[in-house]
Amino acid sequence: MFATKGFDGAQMAEIAAAAEISLASLYALFSGKEELYQEVVLAAGASVRRAVQEAVAAREDSRERLLAVIDSLFSCFEDDGNLLWIHARGPRSLPWKIRQSIGAQSVADFQQWNAWVADRVRDVQRDGGMAGLDAEVVAAAILGAVSNTAGQWIESPDGRSLSELAAPVRALFRRVISNEETQ
């Protein structure tokens, strides 16, 4: 409902019906739409992080693990269009009260996530790649490139699939990881 109708358009009665529970049960679990939305956003983020970490763990080469971050993030967005809609609309479209309540936990989650990706960058650096680059900056660039590309795709579809847009992002970072000169 949040992905389809946005925060303002989603109604608790519709959410309860879609979840096949009574409205009273939904209110027993969540004090209101704000709390439910916050839980949806935080749970979705945790789900994406788990999926990415599992995909990365399956790779042996540090460079391939870092590229798997990109691949699996795009895959999560492509597999779950609702998640992408919520992500694309993001907190900027929410009332201030909700942004504030989600803010502290979201910032902490993002910092932890960025640190995890930065550790994958450091793995590549230990193996001789990406010499001289700041791991946190590279991690933020990867997460930003994926997020912005996916957000642009959903906000301004041009007929290409998300996989098609993922390929140039992956190619760019493959060059950075391999220390190739860009022209």
C-alpha positions in Angstrom: 0.0 0.0 0.0 2.8 2.4 0.8 4.5 1.7 -2.5 1.3 2.0 -4.5 -0.4 4.9 -2.8 2.4 6.6 -0.9 2.4 7.4 2.8 -0.5 9.8 2.7 -2.7 7.7 0.4 -2.3 4.4 2.3 -5.0 3.8 4.8 -4.7 1.5 7.8 -8.0 -0.3 6.9 -6.6 -1.1 3.4 -3.3 -2.3 4.9 -5.1 -4.5 7.4 -7.3 -6.0 4.6 -4.2 -6.6 2.4 -2.5 -8.3 5.3 -5.7 -10.3 6.0 -5.9 -9.2 9.6 -8.5 -7.1 11.4 -8.0 -3.4 11.8 -8.0 -3.9 15.6 -5.2 -6.4 15.3 -3.1 -4.0 13.1 -3.6 -1.3 15.8 -2.6 -3.8 18.5 0.7 -4.2 16.7 1.3 -0.6 15.6 0.1 2.6 17.3 -0.5 4.2 13.9 0.5 4.5 10.3 3.7 6.4 11.2 5.0 3.5 13.4 4.0 1.0 10.7 5.7 2.9 8.0 8.9 3.2 10.1 8.9 -0.5 10.6 8.4 -1.2 6.9 11.3 1.1 6.0 13.7 -0.4 8.6 12.7 -4.0 7.9 13.1 -3.5 4.1 16.5 -2.0 4.6 17.5 -4.9 6.9 16.2 -7.4 4.3 18.2 -5.8 1.5 21.4 -5.8 3.6 21.0 -9.5 4.4 20.4 -10.4 0.8 23.5 -8.4 -0.3 25.7 -9.8 2.4 24.6 -13.4 1.5 25.4 -12.7 -2.2 28.8 -11.2 -1.3 29.7 -14.1 1.0 29.2 -16.6 -1.8 32.2 -15.0 -3.7 35.8 -15.8 -3.0 37.6 -13.0 -4.9 37.6 -9.7 -3.1 37.0 -7.8 -6.3 34.0 -10.0 -7.2 32.6 -9.6 -3.7 32.7 -5.8 -4.1 31.0 -6.0 -7.6 28.5 -8.4 -6.0 27.4 -5.5 -3.7 26.4 -3.6 -6.9 24.8 -6.6 -8.6 22.8 -7.7 -5.6 21.5 -4.2 -4.8 20.2 -3.8 -8.3 18.8 -7.4 -8.1 16.9 -6.6 -4.8 15.4 -3.5 -6.4 14.4 -5.3 -9.6 13.0 -8.3 -7.7 10.9 -6.1 -5.3 9.3 -3.2 -7.1 7.5 -2.1 -4.0 10.8 -1.8 -2.1 12.1 0.4 -5.0 9.0 2.6 -4.9 9.4 3.2 -1.2 13.1 3.8 -1.6 12.6 6.2 -4.5 10.0 8.2 -2.7 12.2 8.2 0.3 11.9 10.1 3.5 11.9 13.5 1.8 8.2 12.9 0.8 7.2 12.3 4.4 5.9 14.7 7.0 8.6 16.1 9.2 7.4 14.2 12.3 8.0 10.9 10.6 11.3 11.9 9.0 12.5 12.8 12.5 11.4 9.5 14.0 12.9 7.4 11.2 15.9 9.6 10.9 18.1 8.5 13.9 17.7 4.8 13.2 18.1 5.3 9.4 21.3 7.3 9.9 22.7 4.7 12.2 21.8 1.9 9.8 23.3 3.8 6.8 26.5 4.4 8.7 26.8 0.7 9.6 25.9 -0.3 6.0 28.5 2.2 4.5 31.1 0.8 6.9 30.4 -2.7 5.8 30.8 -1.8 2.2 34.0 0.1 3.0 35.3 -3.0 4.6 34.8 -4.8 1.3 36.7 -2.0 -0.4 39.5 -2.5 2.1 39.5 -6.2 1.2 40.2 -5.2 -2.4 42.9 -2.9 -1.3 44.6 -5.6 0.7 44.6 -7.7 -2.5 46.3 -4.9 -4.4 43.3 -3.0 -6.0 42.1 0.6 -5.6 45.4 1.9 -4.2 45.2 5.3 -2.7 41.4 5.6 -2.6 39.5 6.3 0.5 37.4 3.2 1.4 34.5 5.2 2.9 34.3 7.5 -0.2 34.3 4.5 -2.6 31.6 2.8 -0.5 29.5 5.9 -0.5 30.0 6.3 -4.3 28.9 2.7 -4.9 25.8 3.0 -2.7 25.0 6.4 -4.2 25.4 5.3 -7.8 23.1 2.3 -7.3 20.5 4.3 -5.3 20.4 7.2 -7.7 20.3 5.0 -10.8 17.5 2.9 -9.4 15.6 6.0 -8.3 16.0 7.7 -11.6 14.8 4.5 -13.3 11.6 4.5 -11.3 11.0 8.2 -11.4 11.7 8.6 -15.2 11.3 5.3 -17.0 12.8 5.3 -20.4 11.9 1.8 -21.5 15.2 0.2 -20.4 15.2 -2.5 -17.7 17.0 -1.9 -14.4 19.4 -4.6 -15.4 20.4 -2.6 -18.5 21.1 0.5 -16.3 23.0 -1.6 -13.8 25.6 -2.8 -16.4 27.3 0.6 -16.9 27.4 1.2 -13.1 29.1 -2.2 -12.6 31.5 -1.5 -15.5 32.5 1.9 -14.0 33.3 0.3 -10.6 35.0 -2.7 -12.2 37.4 -0.2 -13.8 37.9 1.6 -10.4 38.5 -1.7 -8.6 41.0 -2.8 -11.3 42.8 0.5 -11.2 42.2 0.9 -14.9 42.6 4.3 -16.4 39.2 5.9 -17.4 39.0 7.8 -20.6 
